[in-house]
Amino acid sequence: MLCSCDLSGGLGHYGLVMVIDPAMSSAAPEDDVRLAAACADGDREAQRTLFRTYRDRVHATLYRIMGSNRDMEDLVQDVFLQVYRSIHSYRGDARLGTWISRITTRVAFAYLSRRGPGTVTLEAVPDPVAATPSAERQAVAREAMRRLYGVLERIETKQRIAFSLHAIDGRSIREVAEMTGASVTATKTRIWRARKEIDKRAGKDPLLASFLKKENGA
């Protein structure tokens, strides 16, 4: 099961690994094939089961690519509309979760490309209700994450998605390449360029720089 979308706990390392989906590289089990076939046949209960099973995973992937976003629920619905429309093409070459993750990535890419850089303001994270040391640390971490996503807003879309899937969502470079339809070499380059831009911006933002340095174990 994926972890919560709350990223206030930090970035793991800079590399930033947060979550690894154990289903990503496995072959599809029979249950996946049967569920997909039932959905393709118009079985409403099967479609509801698919939605309940994968909704949180889709939401988490979108969140880690884009941060908090007013359009999130619409994007989740868009993903499942595309899933249902194309489910007849699923042949079990990959796990159903992997196949849905690829569609999720395409929806995120289309949204970010259509919107353009910096045209949507990320929602601010609410202040903590208690001024305890733990709450204060969480508030600082959340503000740092908000600033990180602010930097990602200005990064080229393919670089942003590759970086977010690898560094924040915790997927391997090969998995990111498969999800985005890119070569491993191109994926590495996109991640490197995004990280270089983040480091450049952090050089002008002491809070973000301090947070990234801390999460990198320095």
Phi and psi restraints in degrees (value plus and minus 20) as a CYANA .aco file:
   2 LEU   PHI     -91.0   -51.0
   2 LEU   PSI     132.8   172.8
   3 CYS   PHI     -98.7   -58.7
   3 CYS   PSI     150.9   190.9
   4 SER   PHI     -79.2   -39.2
   4 SER   PSI     134.6   174.6
   5 CYS   PHI     -96.0   -56.0
   5 CYS   PSI     -24.8    15.2
   6 ASP   PHI     -91.0   -51.0
   6 ASP   PSI      94.8   134.8
   7 LEU   PHI    -117.2   -77.2
   7 LEU   PSI      -8.7    31.3
   8 SER   PHI     -88.0   -48.0
   8 SER   PSI     -35.8     4.2
   9 GLY   PHI     -96.9   -56.9
   9 GLY   PSI     -24.8    15.2
  10 GLY   PHI      97.8   137.8
  10 GLY   PSI    -194.9  -154.9
  11 LEU   PHI    -133.0   -93.0
  11 LEU   PSI     -13.7    26.3
  12 GLY   PHI      61.5   101.5
  12 GLY   PSI     -94.1   -54.1
  13 HIS   PHI    -178.5  -138.5
  13 HIS   PSI     151.2   191.2
  14 TYR   PHI    -124.0   -84.0
  14 TYR   PSI      50.6    90.6
  15 GLY   PHI     -13.3    26.7
  15 GLY   PSI     -52.1   -12.1
  16 LEU   PHI      44.2    84.2
  16 LEU   PSI       8.1    48.1
  17 VAL   PHI     -85.2   -45.2
  17 VAL   PSI     106.2   146.2
  18 MET   PHI    -127.8   -87.8
  18 MET   PSI     -72.2   -32.2
  19 VAL   PHI    -163.0  -123.0
  19 VAL   PSI     119.3   159.3
  20 ILE   PHI    -141.7  -101.7
  20 ILE   PSI     104.4   144.4
  21 ASP   PHI    -103.3   -63.3
  21 ASP   PSI      90.7   130.7
  22 PRO   PHI     -85.8   -45.8
  22 PRO   PSI     -33.7     6.3
  23 ALA   PHI    -106.6   -66.6
  23 ALA   PSI     -26.3    13.7
  24 MET   PHI     -79.5   -39.5
  24 MET   PSI     -65.7   -25.7
  25 SER   PHI    -124.3   -84.3
  25 SER   PSI     -13.7    26.3
  26 SER   PHI    -106.8   -66.8
  26 SER   PSI     134.3   174.3
  27 ALA   PHI     -90.5   -50.5
  27 ALA   PSI     135.7   175.7
  28 ALA   PHI     -91.5   -51.5
  28 ALA   PSI     112.0   152.0
  29 PRO   PHI     -97.1   -57.1
  29 PRO   PSI     146.7   186.7
  30 GLU   PHI     -80.0   -40.0
  30 GLU   PSI     -54.6   -14.6
  31 ASP   PHI     -80.4   -40.4
  31 ASP   PSI     -59.1   -19.1
  32 ASP   PHI     -82.8   -42.8
  32 ASP   PSI     -65.9   -25.9
  33 VAL   PHI     -83.7   -43.7
  33 VAL   PSI     -62.7   -22.7
  34 ARG   PHI     -85.6   -45.6
  34 ARG   PSI     -62.3   -22.3
  35 LEU   PHI     -83.8   -43.8
  35 LEU   PSI     -64.4   -24.4
  36 ALA   PHI     -82.2   -42.2
  36 ALA   PSI     -61.8   -21.8
  37 ALA   PHI     -84.2   -44.2
  37 ALA   PSI     -60.6   -20.6
  38 ALA   PHI     -85.1   -45.1
  38 ALA   PSI     -60.7   -20.7
  39 CYS   PHI     -82.4   -42.4
  39 CYS   PSI     -63.0   -23.0
  40 ALA   PHI     -83.3   -43.3
  40 ALA   PSI     -49.8    -9.8
  41 ASP   PHI    -101.2   -61.2
  41 ASP   PSI     -19.4    20.6
  42 GLY   PHI      66.0   106.0
  42 GLY   PSI      -3.7    36.3
  43 ASP   PHI     -90.3   -50.3
  43 ASP   PSI      89.6   129.6
  44 ARG   PHI     -85.8   -45.8
  44 ARG   PSI     -56.3   -16.3
  45 GLU   PHI     -86.1   -46.1
  45 GLU   PSI     -59.2   -19.2
  46 ALA   PHI     -83.8   -43.8
  46 ALA   PSI     -60.0   -20.0
  47 GLN   PHI     -84.6   -44.6
  47 GLN   PSI     -59.1   -19.1
  48 ARG   PHI     -86.3   -46.3
  48 ARG   PSI     -58.8   -18.8
  49 THR   PHI     -83.0   -43.0
  49 THR   PSI     -63.6   -23.6
  50 LEU   PHI     -80.7   -40.7
  50 LEU   PSI     -64.9   -24.9
  51 PHE   PHI     -81.8   -41.8
  51 PHE   PSI     -67.1   -27.1
  52 ARG   PHI     -83.6   -43.6
  52 ARG   PSI     -55.8   -15.8
  53 THR   PHI     -91.2   -51.2
  53 THR   PSI     -59.2   -19.2
  54 TYR   PHI    -131.5   -91.5
  54 TYR   PSI     -23.3    16.7
  55 ARG   PHI     -79.3   -39.3
  55 ARG   PSI     -67.6   -27.6
  56 ASP   PHI     -84.6   -44.6
  56 ASP   PSI     -57.2   -17.2
  57 ARG   PHI     -85.4   -45.4
  57 ARG   PSI     -62.7   -22.7
  58 VAL   PHI     -82.7   -42.7
  58 VAL   PSI     -66.1   -26.1
  59 HIS   PHI     -80.3   -40.3
  59 HIS   PSI     -63.2   -23.2
  60 ALA   PHI     -83.1   -43.1
  60 ALA   PSI     -63.4   -23.4
  61 THR   PHI     -83.8   -43.8
  61 THR   PSI     -65.0   -25.0
  62 LEU   PHI     -81.4   -41.4
  62 LEU   PSI     -61.8   -21.8
  63 TYR   PHI     -82.5   -42.5
  63 TYR   PSI     -62.2   -22.2
  64 ARG   PHI     -92.9   -52.9
  64 ARG   PSI     -44.1    -4.1
  65 ILE   PHI     -98.2   -58.2
  65 ILE   PSI     -59.9   -19.9
  66 MET   PHI    -135.3   -95.3
  66 MET   PSI     -32.6     7.4
  67 GLY   PHI      54.8    94.8
  67 GLY   PSI    -190.3  -150.3
  68 SER   PHI     -83.9   -43.9
  68 SER   PSI     114.3   154.3
  69 ASN   PHI    -170.6  -130.6
  69 ASN   PSI     115.3   155.3
  70 ARG   PHI     -84.1   -44.1
  70 ARG   PSI     -43.7    -3.7
  71 ASP   PHI    -113.6   -73.6
  71 ASP   PSI     -11.0    29.0
  72 MET   PHI     -77.6   -37.6
  72 MET   PSI     -67.8   -27.8
  73 GLU   PHI     -86.0   -46.0
  73 GLU   PSI     -56.3   -16.3
  74 ASP   PHI     -83.7   -43.7
  74 ASP   PSI     -57.8   -17.8
  75 LEU   PHI     -89.0   -49.0
  75 LEU   PSI     -58.8   -18.8
  76 VAL   PHI     -80.1   -40.1
  76 VAL   PSI     -65.1   -25.1
  77 GLN   PHI     -82.5   -42.5
  77 GLN   PSI     -59.4   -19.4
  78 ASP   PHI     -81.8   -41.8
  78 ASP   PSI     -61.1   -21.1
  79 VAL   PHI     -78.2   -38.2
  79 VAL   PSI     -68.7   -28.7
  80 PHE   PHI     -91.9   -51.9
  80 PHE   PSI     -49.6    -9.6
  81 LEU   PHI     -80.8   -40.8
  81 LEU   PSI     -63.6   -23.6
  82 GLN   PHI     -89.2   -49.2
  82 GLN   PSI     -55.5   -15.5
  83 VAL   PHI     -80.6   -40.6
  83 VAL   PSI     -69.9   -29.9
  84 TYR   PHI     -85.4   -45.4
  84 TYR   PSI     -55.8   -15.8
  85 ARG   PHI     -88.7   -48.7
  85 ARG   PSI     -48.8    -8.8
  86 SER   PHI    -133.2   -93.2
  86 SER   PSI     -13.6    26.4
  87 ILE   PHI     -81.2   -41.2
  87 ILE   PSI     -46.2    -6.2
  88 HIS   PHI     -83.9   -43.9
  88 HIS   PSI     -40.4    -0.4
  89 SER   PHI    -107.0   -67.0
  89 SER   PSI     -27.0    13.0
  90 TYR   PHI     -92.5   -52.5
  90 TYR   PSI     105.4   145.4
  91 ARG   PHI    -137.8   -97.8
  91 ARG   PSI     -15.6    24.4
  92 GLY   PHI      62.1   102.1
  92 GLY   PSI      -4.1    35.9
  93 ASP   PHI     -89.3   -49.3
  93 ASP   PSI     -42.9    -2.9
  94 ALA   PHI    -158.4  -118.4
  94 ALA   PSI     145.2   185.2
  95 ARG   PHI     -81.3   -41.3
  95 ARG   PSI     131.7   171.7
  96 LEU   PHI     -80.1   -40.1
  96 LEU   PSI     -58.6   -18.6
  97 GLY   PHI     -81.5   -41.5
  97 GLY   PSI     -58.3   -18.3
  98 THR   PHI     -85.3   -45.3
  98 THR   PSI     -65.2   -25.2
  99 TRP   PHI     -80.8   -40.8
  99 TRP   PSI     -62.1   -22.1
 100 ILE   PHI     -88.5   -48.5
 100 ILE   PSI     -55.5   -15.5
 101 SER   PHI     -82.7   -42.7
 101 SER   PSI     -55.8   -15.8
 102 ARG   PHI     -85.6   -45.6
 102 ARG   PSI     -61.0   -21.0
 103 ILE   PHI     -85.0   -45.0
 103 ILE   PSI     -60.9   -20.9
 104 THR   PHI     -77.4   -37.4
 104 THR   PSI     -63.7   -23.7
 105 THR   PHI     -84.2   -44.2
 105 THR   PSI     -60.1   -20.1
 106 ARG   PHI     -85.5   -45.5
 106 ARG   PSI     -59.0   -19.0
 107 VAL   PHI     -84.2   -44.2
 107 VAL   PSI     -63.4   -23.4
 108 ALA   PHI     -82.7   -42.7
 108 ALA   PSI     -62.3   -22.3
 109 PHE   PHI     -83.1   -43.1
 109 PHE   PSI     -64.8   -24.8
 110 ALA   PHI     -82.0   -42.0
 110 ALA   PSI     -61.2   -21.2
 111 TYR   PHI     -84.7   -44.7
 111 TYR   PSI     -69.0   -29.0
 112 LEU   PHI     -86.7   -46.7
 112 LEU   PSI     -57.5   -17.5
 113 SER   PHI     -88.3   -48.3
 113 SER   PSI     -61.0   -21.0
 114 ARG   PHI     -88.4   -48.4
 114 ARG   PSI     -57.2   -17.2
 115 ARG   PHI     -95.9   -55.9
 115 ARG   PSI     -55.9   -15.9
 116 GLY   PHI      64.2   104.2
 116 GLY   PSI     140.1   180.1
 117 PRO   PHI     -90.4   -50.4
 117 PRO   PSI     114.7   154.7
 118 GLY   PHI      50.0    90.0
 118 GLY   PSI      -2.9    37.1
 119 THR   PHI    -114.1   -74.1
 119 THR   PSI     -28.2    11.8
 120 VAL   PHI    -144.4  -104.4
 120 VAL   PSI     111.3   151.3
 121 THR   PHI    -106.0   -66.0
 121 THR   PSI     109.2   149.2
 122 LEU   PHI     -86.0   -46.0
 122 LEU   PSI     121.6   161.6
 123 GLU   PHI     -89.5   -49.5
 123 GLU   PSI     117.5   157.5
 124 ALA   PHI     -91.1   -51.1
 124 ALA   PSI     127.2   167.2
 125 VAL   PHI    -104.3   -64.3
 125 VAL   PSI     110.8   150.8
 126 PRO   PHI     -80.7   -40.7
 126 PRO   PSI     130.1   170.1
 127 ASP   PHI     -88.0   -48.0
 127 ASP   PSI     128.5   168.5
 128 PRO   PHI     -86.4   -46.4
 128 PRO   PSI     133.5   173.5
 129 VAL   PHI    -101.4   -61.4
 129 VAL   PSI     -39.3     0.7
 130 ALA   PHI    -146.8  -106.8
 130 ALA   PSI     123.1   163.1
 131 ALA   PHI    -113.3   -73.3
 131 ALA   PSI      21.6    61.6
 132 THR   PHI     -96.0   -56.0
 132 THR   PSI     138.1   178.1
 133 PRO   PHI     -74.0   -34.0
 133 PRO   PSI     -60.1   -20.1
 134 SER   PHI     -84.2   -44.2
 134 SER   PSI     -63.8   -23.8
 135 ALA   PHI     -84.7   -44.7
 135 ALA   PSI     -58.2   -18.2
 136 GLU   PHI     -84.4   -44.4
 136 GLU   PSI     -62.2   -22.2
 137 ARG   PHI     -83.6   -43.6
 137 ARG   PSI     -60.6   -20.6
 138 GLN   PHI     -84.2   -44.2
 138 GLN   PSI     -59.1   -19.1
 139 ALA   PHI     -83.7   -43.7
 139 ALA   PSI     -61.9   -21.9
 140 VAL   PHI     -84.8   -44.8
 140 VAL   PSI     -63.0   -23.0
 141 ALA   PHI     -82.9   -42.9
 141 ALA   PSI     -61.3   -21.3
 142 ARG   PHI     -86.3   -46.3
 142 ARG   PSI     -59.9   -19.9
 143 GLU   PHI     -84.9   -44.9
 143 GLU   PSI     -59.5   -19.5
 144 ALA   PHI     -83.5   -43.5
 144 ALA   PSI     -61.7   -21.7
 145 MET   PHI     -84.4   -44.4
 145 MET   PSI     -58.8   -18.8
 146 ARG   PHI     -81.0   -41.0
 146 ARG   PSI     -60.8   -20.8
 147 ARG   PHI     -88.9   -48.9
 147 ARG   PSI     -56.9   -16.9
 148 LEU   PHI     -80.2   -40.2
 148 LEU   PSI     -65.9   -25.9
 149 TYR   PHI     -87.2   -47.2
 149 TYR   PSI     -48.6    -8.6
 150 GLY   PHI     -83.3   -43.3
 150 GLY   PSI     -58.2   -18.2
 151 VAL   PHI     -86.8   -46.8
 151 VAL   PSI     -64.7   -24.7
 152 LEU   PHI     -80.3   -40.3
 152 LEU   PSI     -48.8    -8.8
 153 GLU   PHI     -79.0   -39.0
 153 GLU   PSI     -45.8    -5.8
 154 ARG   PHI    -121.9   -81.9
 154 ARG   PSI     -15.8    24.2
 155 ILE   PHI    -115.7   -75.7
 155 ILE   PSI     125.0   165.0
 156 GLU   PHI     -72.6   -32.6
 156 GLU   PSI     121.3   161.3
 157 THR   PHI     -77.1   -37.1
 157 THR   PSI     -66.9   -26.9
 158 LYS   PHI     -84.4   -44.4
 158 LYS   PSI     -56.5   -16.5
 159 GLN   PHI     -88.2   -48.2
 159 GLN   PSI     -63.3   -23.3
 160 ARG   PHI     -80.4   -40.4
 160 ARG   PSI     -66.1   -26.1
 161 ILE   PHI     -86.8   -46.8
 161 ILE   PSI     -64.2   -24.2
 162 ALA   PHI     -80.8   -40.8
 162 ALA   PSI     -65.6   -25.6
 163 PHE   PHI     -82.6   -42.6
 163 PHE   PSI     -66.3   -26.3
 164 SER   PHI     -84.2   -44.2
 164 SER   PSI     -63.0   -23.0
 165 LEU   PHI     -85.3   -45.3
 165 LEU   PSI     -58.2   -18.2
 166 HIS   PHI    -102.1   -62.1
 166 HIS   PSI     -71.5   -31.5
 167 ALA   PHI    -104.6   -64.6
 167 ALA   PSI     -52.8   -12.8
 168 ILE   PHI    -122.4   -82.4
 168 ILE   PSI     -61.6   -21.6
 169 ASP   PHI    -105.4   -65.4
 169 ASP   PSI     -30.1     9.9
 170 GLY   PHI      58.6    98.6
 170 GLY   PSI       1.1    41.1
 171 ARG   PHI    -109.3   -69.3
 171 ARG   PSI     130.5   170.5
 172 SER   PHI     -88.7   -48.7
 172 SER   PSI     140.9   180.9
 173 ILE   PHI     -80.5   -40.5
 173 ILE   PSI     -58.9   -18.9
 174 ARG   PHI     -84.6   -44.6
 174 ARG   PSI     -60.9   -20.9
 175 GLU   PHI     -83.6   -43.6
 175 GLU   PSI     -62.8   -22.8
 176 VAL   PHI     -81.4   -41.4
 176 VAL   PSI     -62.1   -22.1
 177 ALA   PHI     -80.2   -40.2
 177 ALA   PSI     -63.6   -23.6
 178 GLU   PHI     -85.0   -45.0
 178 GLU   PSI     -61.4   -21.4
 179 MET   PHI     -89.1   -49.1
 179 MET   PSI     -51.1   -11.1
 180 THR   PHI    -121.6   -81.6
 180 THR   PSI     -21.4    18.6
 181 GLY   PHI      48.6    88.6
 181 GLY   PSI      11.4    51.4
 182 ALA   PHI    -137.7   -97.7
 182 ALA   PSI     144.5   184.5
 183 SER   PHI     -94.9   -54.9
 183 SER   PSI     140.7   180.7
 184 VAL   PHI     -81.3   -41.3
 184 VAL   PSI     -60.1   -20.1
 185 THR   PHI     -83.0   -43.0
 185 THR   PSI     -66.3   -26.3
 186 ALA   PHI     -83.4   -43.4
 186 ALA   PSI     -57.7   -17.7
 187 THR   PHI     -85.1   -45.1
 187 THR   PSI     -64.9   -24.9
 188 LYS   PHI     -78.9   -38.9
 188 LYS   PSI     -62.7   -22.7
 189 THR   PHI     -83.7   -43.7
 189 THR   PSI     -62.9   -22.9
 190 ARG   PHI     -83.2   -43.2
 190 ARG   PSI     -62.9   -22.9
 191 ILE   PHI     -83.8   -43.8
 191 ILE   PSI     -63.0   -23.0
 192 TRP   PHI     -82.4   -42.4
 192 TRP   PSI     -63.5   -23.5
 193 ARG   PHI     -86.2   -46.2
 193 ARG   PSI     -59.9   -19.9
 194 ALA   PHI     -84.0   -44.0
 194 ALA   PSI     -64.9   -24.9
 195 ARG   PHI     -83.6   -43.6
 195 ARG   PSI     -57.7   -17.7
 196 LYS   PHI     -83.1   -43.1
 196 LYS   PSI     -62.0   -22.0
 197 GLU   PHI     -88.0   -48.0
 197 GLU   PSI     -58.4   -18.4
 198 ILE   PHI     -82.8   -42.8
 198 ILE   PSI     -64.3   -24.3
 199 ASP   PHI     -81.8   -41.8
 199 ASP   PSI     -58.2   -18.2
 200 LYS   PHI     -83.4   -43.4
 200 LYS   PSI     -65.9   -25.9
 201 ARG   PHI     -87.0   -47.0
 201 ARG   PSI     -58.0   -18.0
 202 ALA   PHI     -84.7   -44.7
 202 ALA   PSI     -46.2    -6.2
 203 GLY   PHI     -83.0   -43.0
 203 GLY   PSI     -39.8     0.2
 204 LYS   PHI    -126.9   -86.9
 204 LYS   PSI     -15.1    24.9
 205 ASP   PHI    -153.8  -113.8
 205 ASP   PSI      73.7   113.7
 206 PRO   PHI     -76.8   -36.8
 206 PRO   PSI     -56.8   -16.8
 207 LEU   PHI     -86.0   -46.0
 207 LEU   PSI     -67.5   -27.5
 208 LEU   PHI     -84.5   -44.5
 208 LEU   PSI     -62.6   -22.6
 209 ALA   PHI     -81.8   -41.8
 209 ALA   PSI     -62.7   -22.7
 210 SER   PHI     -84.7   -44.7
 210 SER   PSI     -60.4   -20.4
 211 PHE   PHI     -85.6   -45.6
 211 PHE   PSI     -65.8   -25.8
 212 LEU   PHI     -84.7   -44.7
 212 LEU   PSI     -59.2   -19.2
 213 LYS   PHI     -84.3   -44.3
 213 LYS   PSI     -61.7   -21.7
 214 LYS   PHI     -83.5   -43.5
 214 LYS   PSI     -65.0   -25.0
 215 GLU   PHI     -90.0   -50.0
 215 GLU   PSI     -40.4    -0.4
 216 ASN   PHI    -105.6   -65.6
 216 ASN   PSI     -21.1    18.9
 217 GLY   PHI      61.3   101.3
 217 GLY   PSI      -7.6    32.4
